[in-house]
Structures are given as C-alpha cells and as structure tokens.
C-alpha cells in the first residue's frame, strides 16, 4: 500500500482522496486483523509457544498502531519533509527508550526504596516478567506516535473511493507477494541452517550476518528518500538521466562502504560480535555484496513501478526466492553456512540482472553499466586482497581504501566538479 500510495499520490489530482482511501483501507484491514488475532490469541499463543497470551496480544496491538502510521509517514516522505519524518521517528525511539528505562530501572528502584509508583504498576510488577514491560514500552511508543501523526490524516476531507482502491490494490498486491518472496530470501537461510546444521551453527552464522547491518542501513536510508523521489520526478524531461546518475552514485557509495567494512572487518567484529564467532567472518563479504546488489535491484525496479507493471516485480522476487530455497537445500549439507551466503548473493544478483534486462524493453534508462561493473569489480577485488592476503594489516587496508577513493575522484572528476559548483 505504501508504494501504491506514492504512485497514485503523484499522478492523481485529488491528493486528499488518495490519502483518505489508503488510510481507510488500511484501517479496515488492520481492525479485521486485530479482531481475528485477539479472538484466536490463546490458540495462536499455544501453537507458537508463548508463555502467556498477553505477550502476543501486546505485539498484535503494536503491529496495529505501526501499520496505521504507514500512510502519514508516506505522506511526509512524498511531500519532501524529511525533518518532520525524522522528528517523529526519533520521538518514537525516545519514548520507547524512556519507558524501558522507567520500567526496567526506575520502577524496581522505586518499589525497593518505597518511592511513588502508580498503584496498578506497584501491585502487578512482581507478578510479571520484565519482558512484558519491554513489550508495553513498545506499545506506548507506538500509540503515542500514532496520535502525533493522526492530524496529518484529518488535514484532508475524509472520503473513500472504491474505484481508486481497486486500482491501488491491482498495483500494490503484486508488490506484496514480491515482498513475501523477499522475506523468504532474508529468513529461510536461518531456518534451514537450524534444520541441517543445528542451532549452534545457525547462531554463528546469524552473529556474523549482523555485520551486514551497515549496508542494510545504507540501503534503507537511501530507499526512504529515493522511492518518493522517483515518483515525484517521473514526468520531468531529464528523469531517466537523473535515475542513471542516482544508481551510479548509489553503487559508488555502497562499494566504498563494502570495502571499508571488509578492510577493517576485525575492528568491526570485535565491537559487534564475540571472538568465538570469528570463524564465520568469511560470509561477511558475500553478505555485504549481496545487500549492495539488492540495493541496485531496488534502484532498477523503478521501471516496473512507473509503468504500472508491478507483476514483473512479483515474478522477479519469486525467481529469487526459488534460487534461495534450491541453493540452500542442495548445498548446506555440503559446504555448511557458506551455502546460505552464496544463495543470498546469487539470488539478489540474478534479480538485479533480470530487472535490468527486462526493464530496458519497457522503460529504458541510460544506466552507466560499465561504470557500475567497474566499481563493483574494484571494490570486490580490493576486498578480496584485504580479507584473504592482508587481513589485520591496517596500513595496507587503509592504503587500499584510499586508492579506491582516489580512483573514484579521478574517474568522476567532471561530475564532482558539477556537484561542487551547485
């Protein structure tokens, strides 16, 4: 619905109707979800092994309120209000942090020293696990954030357009199915590793997988700004040229990130994971490259979003999911958790290639493919040298990073000069 909202908000004249229809549809489906999950919460809790149905019920409420802020957040993004967007996101985090500190630190201290605590908390605190209060802190943050963002919806006349919703669903449902395939790519490896190798090996893999979070955060930050930009500028004469430049610089920055993390991998690893897991660090370069290719695919996906051919995005994601499943099942018993890393890389690589090839037919963008391959090749090559031949040698690793940066400046000097002049 979020992507559909971007598409229709930028092309429909009645903006308020798009906002109202999107929000009302999400409100109805979310309330149906909430009702159904609460009715069967005891059965669901028992099936998934929750100690108390209340845990699940709180998480259902969190999901409910987090879903209801999707359209207000999307509105801030599509209308180019990053400061307000960041403000509400930070407020959410601060509220969550405050109530975690309140429940986990202040309340036990206050009860012990006979300080004031609300009666309902005082009487029930000892009866509940502390985990419950972490969930409650999350719920409070979600509710307050929803209330803060709700005025955005009421800025517009509340109206519902059934025909518009049908068009939005026709556009958005293939993306939803594609997203399910993406979830398969991201999570199936952990399940299959547990099945074939046991929880210990899966834990080692998951611990080192965390080092890929730097690339994931970069892609997420880029996507938050890029997706509404793609839709807002689709009608401009130089739109395709802009998309090509964006992908070029996205690849450059991502390639630099990858090289820096691999070159100084031991430094990052000591901060984020235990030394007992260092044997699995070989997956990190593969995961970083895989995530970078996923980011490139997200850039390339502009063609099917702007031409309303989202079914192709669904097909491509399903192909990626099939590759992930097949490679994991076939090769985990042979090469262990390295198979999962290779599966992720191959799946996202194929998705990017297919999207580029098919996209040229429907919405040809003059991407600098040779440049992109060159930066990826150099980053991968320098990462290989640093990881396998000079690992731990900070001097040579730093030299490789500086050399790569120097090449970028030399190769993109004309573009950089134009940017600096602006």
C-alpha positions as CSV (number, residue, x, y, z in Angstrom):
1,X,0.0,0.0,0.0
2,X,2.9,2.4,0.7
3,X,4.3,2.0,-2.8
4,X,0.9,2.3,-4.3
5,X,0.3,5.4,-2.3
6,X,3.5,7.0,-3.8
7,X,2.4,6.1,-7.3
8,X,-1.2,7.4,-7.1
9,X,-0.4,10.4,-4.9
10,X,2.0,11.7,-7.6
11,X,-0.3,11.1,-10.6
12,X,-3.8,11.8,-9.2
13,X,-5.2,15.3,-9.0
14,X,-7.2,14.7,-5.8
15,X,-4.4,14.1,-3.3
16,X,-6.7,14.1,-0.3
17,X,-8.8,11.3,-1.8
18,X,-5.7,9.1,-2.2
19,X,-4.7,9.7,1.4
20,X,-8.2,9.0,2.8
21,X,-8.7,5.9,0.6
22,X,-5.3,4.5,1.5
23,X,-5.7,5.2,5.2
24,X,-9.3,3.9,5.5
25,X,-8.5,0.7,3.6
26,X,-5.5,0.0,6.0
27,X,-7.7,0.9,9.0
28,X,-10.4,-1.6,8.0
29,X,-8.0,-4.5,7.2
30,X,-6.0,-3.7,10.3
31,X,-9.1,-3.8,12.6
32,X,-10.1,-7.1,11.0
33,X,-6.6,-8.4,11.7
34,X,-6.7,-7.1,15.2
35,X,-10.1,-8.7,15.9
36,X,-9.2,-12.1,14.4
37,X,-5.9,-12.3,16.2
38,X,-7.5,-11.4,19.5
39,X,-10.3,-14.0,19.1
40,X,-7.8,-16.7,18.4
41,X,-4.9,-15.4,20.6
42,X,-5.0,-18.3,23.0
43,X,-4.7,-20.9,20.3
44,X,-2.0,-19.0,18.4
45,X,0.0,-18.3,21.6
46,X,-0.1,-22.0,22.4
47,X,0.9,-23.0,18.9
48,X,3.9,-20.7,18.8
49,X,5.0,-21.4,22.4
50,X,4.2,-18.1,24.1
51,X,4.2,-18.4,27.9
52,X,1.3,-16.0,28.2
53,X,-1.3,-14.9,25.5
54,X,-0.8,-11.3,26.8
55,X,2.7,-11.3,25.1
56,X,1.1,-12.0,21.7
57,X,-1.8,-9.6,22.3
58,X,0.6,-6.7,23.1
59,X,2.6,-7.5,20.0
60,X,-0.6,-7.5,17.9
61,X,-1.5,-4.1,19.2
62,X,2.0,-2.8,18.4
63,X,1.6,-4.1,14.9
64,X,-1.8,-2.5,14.6
65,X,-0.6,1.0,15.5
66,X,2.6,0.7,13.5
67,X,0.5,-0.2,10.4
68,X,-1.8,2.8,10.9
69,X,1.1,5.3,10.7
70,X,2.3,3.9,7.3
71,X,0.3,6.5,5.3
72,X,1.1,9.5,7.5
73,X,4.8,8.6,7.2
74,X,4.5,8.1,3.5
75,X,2.8,11.5,3.1
76,X,5.8,13.2,4.8
77,X,8.2,11.4,2.5
78,X,6.3,12.1,-0.7
79,X,5.9,15.8,0.1
80,X,9.6,16.1,0.9
81,X,9.5,16.7,4.6
82,X,12.5,14.7,5.8
83,X,13.0,16.8,9.0
84,X,9.4,16.1,10.2
85,X,9.7,12.4,9.2
86,X,13.0,12.1,11.2
87,X,11.4,14.0,14.1
88,X,8.6,11.6,14.5
89,X,10.9,8.6,14.1
90,X,13.2,9.9,16.8
91,X,10.3,10.8,19.1
92,X,9.2,7.2,18.8
93,X,12.6,5.9,19.7
94,X,13.0,8.3,22.6
95,X,9.5,7.3,24.1
96,X,10.4,3.7,23.7
97,X,13.8,4.2,25.4
98,X,12.3,6.3,28.2
99,X,9.7,3.7,29.2
100,X,12.2,0.9,29.0
101,X,14.4,2.8,31.5
102,X,11.3,3.6,33.6
103,X,10.0,0.0,33.8
104,X,13.4,-1.8,34.0
105,X,15.4,0.6,36.2
106,X,13.2,3.2,38.0
107,X,10.2,1.0,39.0
108,X,12.3,-1.7,40.7
109,X,14.4,1.0,42.4
110,X,11.3,3.0,43.5
111,X,9.5,-0.1,44.9
112,X,12.6,-1.1,46.8
113,X,13.0,2.4,48.3
114,X,9.3,3.0,48.8
115,X,9.1,5.8,46.3
116,X,5.9,6.7,44.4
117,X,4.8,4.3,41.7
118,X,1.3,4.2,40.2
119,X,-0.8,1.7,42.2
120,X,-1.6,-0.6,39.2
121,X,2.1,-1.0,38.4
122,X,3.1,-1.4,42.1
123,X,0.6,-4.2,42.6
124,X,1.3,-6.2,39.4
125,X,5.0,-5.5,38.8
126,X,6.4,-8.5,40.7
127,X,3.8,-10.9,39.1
128,X,5.0,-10.2,35.5
129,X,8.2,-11.0,33.7
130,X,10.3,-7.9,32.8
131,X,10.0,-8.9,29.2
132,X,6.3,-7.9,29.4
133,X,7.3,-4.3,30.3
134,X,9.6,-4.1,27.2
135,X,6.6,-5.0,25.1
136,X,4.5,-2.5,27.0
137,X,7.1,0.3,26.4
138,X,6.9,-0.6,22.7
139,X,3.1,-0.3,22.7
140,X,3.1,3.0,24.5
141,X,5.6,4.4,21.9
142,X,3.5,3.1,19.0
143,X,0.3,4.6,20.4
144,X,1.7,8.0,21.1
145,X,3.4,8.1,17.7
146,X,0.1,7.3,16.1
147,X,-1.7,10.1,18.0
148,X,1.0,12.5,17.0
149,X,0.7,11.6,13.3
150,X,-3.1,11.3,13.2
151,X,-3.7,15.1,12.5
152,X,-2.0,14.6,9.1
153,X,-5.0,12.4,8.0
154,X,-7.5,14.9,9.3
155,X,-5.9,17.8,7.3
156,X,-7.9,16.4,4.3
157,X,-11.5,15.8,3.8
158,X,-12.3,12.2,4.7
159,X,-13.6,10.4,1.6
160,X,-13.4,6.8,0.2
161,X,-13.1,6.0,-3.5
162,X,-13.8,2.3,-4.2
163,X,-12.6,2.5,-7.8
164,X,-9.4,4.2,-6.7
165,X,-8.8,1.4,-4.1
166,X,-9.3,-1.3,-6.7
167,X,-6.7,0.4,-8.9
168,X,-4.3,0.8,-6.0
169,X,-4.7,-2.9,-5.0
170,X,-4.2,-4.0,-8.6
171,X,-0.9,-2.1,-8.5
172,X,0.1,-3.0,-4.9
173,X,-0.8,-6.6,-4.5
174,X,2.0,-8.0,-6.8
175,X,4.4,-5.9,-4.7
176,X,3.1,-7.5,-1.6
177,X,3.6,-11.0,-3.0
178,X,7.1,-10.0,-4.1
179,X,7.7,-8.8,-0.6
180,X,6.8,-12.2,0.8
181,X,9.4,-13.7,-1.6
182,X,11.9,-11.1,-0.2
183,X,11.1,-12.2,3.3
184,X,11.8,-15.8,2.2
185,X,15.2,-14.7,0.9
186,X,16.0,-12.9,4.2
187,X,14.9,-15.6,6.7
188,X,14.8,-19.0,5.1
189,X,18.5,-19.5,5.5
190,X,18.3,-19.3,9.3
191,X,15.5,-21.9,9.4
192,X,17.3,-24.3,7.0
193,X,20.6,-23.9,8.8
194,X,18.9,-24.8,12.1
195,X,17.4,-27.9,10.4
196,X,20.5,-29.1,8.7
197,X,23.3,-27.9,11.0
198,X,21.7,-27.2,14.3
199,X,21.1,-24.1,16.4
200,X,24.8,-23.5,17.2
201,X,25.9,-23.2,13.6
202,X,22.9,-21.1,12.8
203,X,23.8,-18.8,15.8
204,X,27.4,-18.4,14.5
205,X,26.0,-17.5,11.0
206,X,23.5,-15.1,12.4
207,X,26.1,-13.4,14.6
208,X,28.4,-12.6,11.6
209,X,25.4,-11.8,9.4
210,X,24.9,-8.8,11.7
211,X,28.0,-7.1,10.2
212,X,25.9,-6.7,7.1
213,X,23.7,-4.2,9.0
214,X,25.9,-1.3,7.8
215,X,24.9,-2.0,4.2
216,X,21.3,-2.6,5.2
217,X,21.1,0.7,7.0
218,X,22.6,2.5,4.0
219,X,20.1,0.9,1.6
220,X,17.2,1.6,4.0
221,X,18.2,5.3,4.3
222,X,18.6,5.6,0.6
223,X,15.2,3.9,-0.1
224,X,13.3,6.2,2.2
225,X,14.3,9.2,0.1
226,X,14.7,7.6,-3.3
227,X,11.3,6.0,-3.7
228,X,9.2,9.1,-3.4
229,X,11.8,11.0,-5.5
230,X,11.4,8.5,-8.4
231,X,7.6,9.0,-8.4
232,X,7.7,12.8,-8.0
233,X,10.2,13.3,-10.8
234,X,8.8,10.8,-13.3
235,X,7.3,13.4,-15.6
236,X,10.4,15.6,-15.9
237,X,12.3,15.6,-19.2
238,X,15.6,14.5,-17.6
239,X,14.0,11.9,-15.2
240,X,15.8,8.9,-16.8
241,X,19.1,10.7,-16.8
242,X,18.6,11.5,-13.1
243,X,17.8,7.9,-12.3
244,X,21.0,6.8,-14.1
245,X,23.1,9.2,-12.0
246,X,21.4,8.1,-8.8
247,X,22.3,4.5,-9.5
248,X,25.8,5.3,-10.4
249,X,26.4,7.2,-7.1
250,X,24.5,4.7,-5.1
251,X,26.8,2.0,-6.4
252,X,29.9,4.1,-5.7
253,X,29.0,4.9,-2.1
254,X,27.9,1.3,-1.5
255,X,31.1,-0.1,-2.9
256,X,33.1,2.2,-0.6
257,X,31.1,1.0,2.4
258,X,31.7,-2.6,1.5
259,X,35.4,-2.1,1.1
260,X,35.8,-0.2,4.4
261,X,33.9,-2.8,6.3
262,X,35.8,-5.7,4.8
263,X,39.2,-3.9,5.1
264,X,38.6,-3.3,8.8
265,X,36.5,-6.3,9.5
266,X,38.3,-7.4,12.6
267,X,37.8,-3.9,14.2
268,X,34.0,-4.0,13.5
269,X,33.8,-7.7,14.5
270,X,35.3,-7.0,17.9
271,X,32.7,-4.3,18.6
272,X,29.6,-6.3,17.4
273,X,30.2,-10.0,18.0
274,X,32.1,-12.4,20.2
275,X,35.5,-13.7,19.1
276,X,34.2,-17.3,19.2
277,X,32.2,-16.5,16.1
278,X,35.1,-15.1,14.1
279,X,35.4,-18.4,12.1
280,X,32.3,-17.4,10.2
281,X,33.5,-14.0,9.1
282,X,34.1,-15.3,5.6
283,X,30.3,-14.9,5.0
284,X,30.5,-11.1,5.6
285,X,32.0,-10.0,2.2
286,X,29.4,-12.1,0.4
287,X,26.5,-10.7,2.5
288,X,27.7,-7.1,2.0
289,X,27.9,-7.6,-1.8
290,X,24.5,-9.4,-1.8
291,X,22.9,-6.4,0.1
292,X,24.6,-4.0,-2.3
293,X,23.1,-5.9,-5.3
294,X,19.7,-5.8,-3.5
295,X,20.1,-2.0,-3.3
296,X,21.0,-1.9,-7.0
297,X,17.9,-4.0,-7.8
298,X,15.7,-1.6,-5.8
299,X,17.1,1.2,-8.0
300,X,16.4,-0.8,-11.1
301,X,12.9,-1.6,-10.0
302,X,11.8,2.0,-10.8
303,X,10.8,0.8,-14.3
304,X,8.0,-1.5,-13.3
305,X,6.8,0.9,-10.6
306,X,6.5,3.8,-13.1
307,X,5.0,1.7,-15.9
308,X,2.4,0.1,-13.5
309,X,3.8,-3.4,-14.4
310,X,4.3,-4.4,-10.8
311,X,3.6,-8.1,-11.7
312,X,7.1,-8.2,-13.1
313,X,8.5,-7.3,-9.7
314,X,6.5,-10.2,-8.3
315,X,7.9,-12.6,-10.9
316,X,11.5,-11.5,-10.3
317,X,11.1,-11.8,-6.5
318,X,9.7,-15.3,-6.8
319,X,12.6,-16.3,-9.0
320,X,15.0,-15.0,-6.3
321,X,13.1,-17.0,-3.6
322,X,13.3,-20.2,-5.7
323,X,17.0,-19.8,-6.2
324,X,17.4,-19.2,-2.4
325,X,15.5,-22.3,-1.5
326,X,17.2,-24.5,-4.1
327,X,20.8,-23.5,-3.3
328,X,20.2,-23.7,0.5
329,X,18.7,-27.2,0.3
330,X,21.3,-28.5,-2.1
331,X,24.4,-27.1,-0.7
332,X,24.0,-26.5,3.1
333,X,24.7,-30.3,3.7
334,X,27.9,-29.9,1.6
335,X,29.5,-26.6,2.5
336,X,27.6,-25.5,5.6
337,X,26.6,-21.9,6.2
338,X,28.6,-20.6,3.3
339,X,25.9,-22.0,1.1
340,X,23.4,-19.6,2.6
341,X,25.7,-16.6,2.0
342,X,26.2,-17.7,-1.6
343,X,22.5,-18.3,-2.0
344,X,21.7,-14.7,-0.9
345,X,24.4,-13.3,-3.3
346,X,23.3,-15.3,-6.3
347,X,19.6,-14.6,-5.7
348,X,20.0,-10.9,-5.5
349,X,22.5,-10.8,-8.3
350,X,20.1,-12.6,-10.7
351,X,17.2,-10.4,-9.6
352,X,19.3,-7.3,-10.5
353,X,20.3,-8.7,-13.9
354,X,16.8,-9.8,-14.8
355,X,15.3,-6.4,-13.8
356,X,17.9,-4.6,-15.9
357,X,17.4,-6.8,-19.0
358,X,13.6,-6.7,-18.9
359,X,13.4,-3.1,-17.8
360,X,15.2,-2.0,-21.0
361,X,12.2,-3.1,-23.0
362,X,9.6,-1.2,-21.1
363,X,11.4,1.8,-19.6
364,X,15.0,2.2,-20.9
365,X,17.2,4.2,-18.5
366,X,20.7,5.1,-19.7
367,X,22.5,3.5,-16.8
368,X,26.3,3.6,-16.8
369,X,26.6,-0.2,-16.7
370,X,30.3,-0.3,-17.5
371,X,30.9,2.2,-14.6
372,X,28.8,0.2,-12.2
373,X,30.6,-3.1,-13.1
374,X,34.0,-1.3,-12.8
375,X,33.3,0.0,-9.3
376,X,31.9,-3.4,-8.2
377,X,34.9,-5.2,-9.7
378,X,37.4,-2.9,-8.0
379,X,35.6,-3.0,-4.6
380,X,35.3,-6.8,-4.7
381,X,39.0,-7.1,-5.8
382,X,40.4,-4.8,-3.1
383,X,38.1,-6.5,-0.5
384,X,39.5,-9.9,-1.6
385,X,43.1,-8.7,-1.2
386,X,42.4,-7.2,2.1
387,X,40.4,-10.1,3.6
388,X,42.5,-13.0,2.3
389,X,46.0,-11.6,1.9
390,X,46.3,-8.6,4.3
391,X,43.7,-9.2,6.9
392,X,44.6,-7.4,10.1
393,X,47.2,-5.2,8.4
394,X,45.6,-1.8,8.9
395,X,48.3,0.1,6.9
396,X,47.7,-1.9,3.7
397,X,43.9,-2.0,4.3
398,X,43.9,1.8,4.6
399,X,46.0,2.2,1.5
400,X,43.5,0.1,-0.5
401,X,40.6,2.2,0.7
402,X,42.5,5.4,-0.1
403,X,43.5,4.0,-3.5
404,X,39.8,3.2,-4.3
405,X,38.6,6.6,-3.2
406,X,41.4,8.3,-5.3
407,X,40.2,6.3,-8.4
408,X,36.6,7.4,-7.8
409,X,37.6,11.1,-7.6
410,X,39.7,10.8,-10.8
411,X,37.1,8.9,-12.7
412,X,34.1,11.1,-11.6
413,X,36.0,14.4,-11.5
414,X,33.7,16.1,-14.1
415,X,30.6,15.0,-12.1
416,X,32.1,16.0,-8.8
417,X,33.1,19.4,-10.1
418,X,29.5,20.0,-11.3
419,X,28.1,18.9,-7.9
420,X,30.5,21.3,-6.1
421,X,29.5,24.2,-8.3
422,X,25.9,23.7,-7.4
